[in-house]
């Protein structure tokens, strides 16, 4: 009876968490969709070219934000499903994958006047789900590029220690107070007063690390900023270790 009660309580907590997630997702989508509707209505009835141009600009922004948020929600849901089953792993070269993802962000880095640097060995092979690992790198780099100031760097480092690959992504932005480090992996969490971003990037990273039975931790970048440290086993492991 005690075991059954515990199971039912766990199920209830899980259902409540999913309901909260759906409510937060609906809340996050409401603002960009309202913006899309507003500026579409302006375009439909406006004859002034300058006002139409501005409305089109904001309409495109709203569509882009809604599209990105939907993509993140789908990625988060996919990882949640994968966490409930044994993932299909293949041999992935983390260094090669990091180079590819960094290359995909070159345009954004140039636009923000930020240098992307990779310090890594020739190869680092580990068993992984390629799509989830690429998603992890993509979100880490997007977050770092978003927060680091112009004329600074985002550093990606890959090392091997015993049976673990160690991935470090460091920026030189405002960082996150240590008192909030335990909260940043919760979906839709953002620091008070900050409304940019979606609050899903680090939650997706956290789930991808869990999927690979890895460890994730935060640290202060020397000189200011945030460093995300991820350790992934070089051999399959059945026991997740998340900190």
C-alpha positions in Angstrom: 0.0 0.0 0.0 2.8 2.4 0.9 4.6 1.6 -2.5 1.3 2.1 -4.4 0.6 5.5 -2.6 4.2 6.6 -3.5 3.7 5.7 -7.1 0.3 7.5 -7.3 1.9 10.6 -5.7 4.7 10.5 -8.3 2.2 10.2 -11.1 0.2 13.2 -9.7 3.3 15.3 -9.4 4.3 14.4 -13.0 0.8 15.4 -14.3 1.0 18.7 -12.4 4.4 19.4 -13.9 3.1 18.7 -17.4 0.0 20.9 -16.8 2.3 23.7 -15.6 4.5 23.3 -18.7 1.5 23.5 -21.0 0.2 26.6 -19.2 3.7 28.3 -19.4 4.0 27.4 -23.1 0.6 28.9 -23.9 1.6 32.1 -21.9 4.9 32.4 -23.8 3.2 31.9 -27.2 0.4 34.5 -26.5 2.6 37.6 -26.7 4.3 36.9 -30.1 1.0 35.7 -31.6 -0.8 38.8 -30.4 1.9 40.9 -32.0 1.5 39.0 -35.3 -2.3 39.6 -35.2 -1.9 43.3 -34.4 0.6 44.1 -37.1 -1.2 41.9 -39.7 -4.4 44.0 -39.0 -2.3 47.3 -39.4 -0.9 46.0 -42.7 -4.4 45.1 -44.0 -5.8 48.6 -43.6 -2.8 50.9 -43.8 -1.9 53.1 -46.8 1.1 55.0 -45.4 4.2 53.2 -46.8 6.4 54.0 -43.7 3.8 52.7 -41.2 3.3 49.6 -43.4 7.1 49.0 -43.5 7.3 49.2 -39.7 4.3 46.9 -39.3 5.8 44.4 -41.7 9.1 44.5 -39.7 7.3 43.8 -36.4 5.1 41.1 -38.0 8.2 39.3 -39.2 9.8 39.5 -35.8 6.6 38.0 -34.2 6.5 35.2 -36.7 10.2 34.4 -36.2 9.8 34.4 -32.4 6.8 32.2 -32.5 8.5 29.8 -34.9 11.6 29.6 -32.7 9.5 29.0 -29.6 7.5 26.2 -31.3 10.8 24.6 -32.4 12.1 24.7 -28.8 8.9 23.2 -27.4 9.1 20.4 -29.9 12.7 19.7 -29.1 12.0 19.7 -25.4 9.1 17.3 -25.9 11.2 15.0 -28.0 13.9 14.8 -25.3 11.2 14.1 -22.7 10.0 11.1 -24.7 13.6 9.8 -25.3 14.3 10.0 -21.5 11.6 7.4 -21.0 13.3 4.8 -23.2 16.8 3.5 -24.0 18.3 5.9 -26.6 19.9 4.6 -29.8 23.5 5.5 -29.7 26.2 5.6 -32.3 29.9 6.6 -32.3 30.1 10.4 -32.5 33.2 12.6 -32.8 32.4 15.4 -30.4 35.2 17.6 -31.8 33.9 17.3 -35.4 30.3 17.9 -34.2 31.4 21.0 -32.3 33.2 22.4 -35.4 30.0 21.9 -37.4 27.8 23.6 -34.8 30.3 26.5 -34.4 30.3 26.9 -38.2 26.5 27.1 -38.2 26.7 30.0 -35.7 29.4 32.0 -37.6 26.9 34.4 -39.1 25.4 35.2 -35.8 28.8 35.7 -34.2 29.9 38.1 -37.0 26.6 40.0 -36.6 27.2 40.4 -32.9 30.9 41.1 -33.4 31.9 38.1 -31.2 34.7 35.7 -31.8 34.0 31.9 -31.5 37.0 29.8 -30.4 37.5 26.1 -30.2 40.2 24.4 -28.1 40.1 20.7 -28.6 42.1 17.5 -29.4 42.0 16.0 -32.9 39.1 13.7 -32.0 36.9 12.7 -29.0 34.7 9.7 -29.8 31.8 8.9 -27.5 28.5 6.9 -27.8 25.7 9.4 -28.2 22.4 10.3 -29.9 23.8 12.7 -32.6 20.7 14.9 -32.9 20.4 15.4 -29.1 24.1 16.2 -28.8 24.0 18.7 -31.6 20.9 20.3 -30.0 22.9 20.6 -26.7 25.8 22.4 -28.5 23.4 24.6 -30.5 21.6 25.9 -27.4 24.8 26.4 -25.4 26.2 28.5 -28.2 23.0 30.5 -28.8 22.8 31.3 -25.1 26.5 32.3 -24.9 26.3 34.5 -28.1 23.1 36.1 -26.8 24.7 37.2 -23.5 28.3 37.9 -24.3 29.1 41.6 -25.3 30.5 42.7 -28.6 34.3 42.6 -29.1 34.6 39.6 -26.7 34.8 35.8 -27.2 32.8 32.6 -26.7 35.2 29.8 -25.9 34.4 26.1 -26.5 36.8 23.6 -24.9 36.8 19.8 -25.2 39.0 17.6 -23.0 39.2 14.0 -22.0 39.7 12.9 -18.4 39.9 9.1 -17.8 36.6 7.8 -19.1 34.8 11.1 -19.6 34.6 13.8 -22.2 34.5 17.3 -20.7 32.8 20.1 -22.7 33.2 23.7 -21.5 31.4 26.7 -23.1 32.4 30.1 -21.6 31.0 33.5 -22.3 31.9 37.0 -20.9 28.4 38.3 -20.3 26.7 39.3 -17.1 26.6 35.7 -15.7 24.0 34.3 -13.4 24.1 34.8 -9.6 25.1 31.6 -7.8 21.8 31.7 -5.9 20.0 31.0 -9.1 22.1 28.2 -10.4 19.7 25.5 -9.2 16.8 27.1 -11.0 18.2 27.8 -14.5 17.5 24.3 -15.8 13.8 24.6 -15.1 11.7 25.2 -18.3 10.7 28.9 -18.8 12.9 30.2 -15.9 14.3 33.7 -16.4 15.9 36.0 -13.9 13.6 38.7 -12.6 13.3 41.7 -14.9 14.7 39.8 -17.9 12.2 39.2 -20.7 14.5 38.3 -23.6 15.1 34.7 -24.5 12.6 31.8 -24.1 13.8 30.1 -20.8 14.1 26.8 -22.6 17.6 26.6 -23.8 19.3 25.4 -20.6 16.3 23.1 -19.8 16.9 21.4 -23.2 20.7 21.2 -22.5 19.9 19.6 -19.1 17.6 17.0 -20.6 20.2 16.2 -23.3 22.8 15.6 -20.6 20.5 13.4 -18.7 19.8 11.4 -21.8 23.6 10.7 -22.1 24.0 9.9 -18.3 26.2 12.9 -17.9 26.8 15.7 -15.5 26.2 19.4 -15.9 27.4 22.2 -13.7 27.9 26.0 -13.8 30.8 28.2 -12.9 31.9 31.8 -13.1 34.1 32.6 -16.1 37.4 34.3 -14.9 36.9 38.0 -15.6 33.2 37.8 -15.7 30.6 35.6 -17.4 29.2 32.1 -17.2 30.9 28.8 -17.9 28.8 25.6 -18.5 30.7 22.4 -17.8 29.3 19.1 -19.2 30.8 15.7 -18.6 29.8 12.8 -20.8 30.8 9.2 -20.5 33.1 7.8 -23.2 31.4 4.4 -22.6 27.7 3.6 -22.2 26.4 4.1 -18.7 23.0 3.1 -17.2 23.2 5.5 -14.2 22.6 9.2 -14.8 24.6 11.6 -12.6 23.2 15.1 -12.7 24.5 17.8 -10.5 
